[in-house]
C-alpha cells in the first residue's frame, strides 16, 4: 500500500509510470496488479483483506494435504494395510 501510494504521488507530480515504479523499486506490472486489487481502499480496509487472503492460502494448503492422505486413510479404514 505504501509503494502504491508513493507511485501515485509521483504520477501526480508528472512522472511517467515506468520512472515512478523504478524509483519505488517495483515493476509496472506489479503496480498495475496492486492498483487493480487495492484501488480506492484505505490501509485499515486492506489489512483485513490481506489477513483473509493469508487464511485462505493456509486453508488451501490444509485441503491439499488432506486430499493426499485420503487414499491412505480409506485403505486403512477398509482393512487394506
Secondary structure by P-SEA (a helix, b strand, c coil): caaaaaaaaaaaacccaaaaaaaacccaaaaaaaaaacccccaaaaaaaaaaaaaaaaaaaaaaaaaaaaaaaaaaaaccc
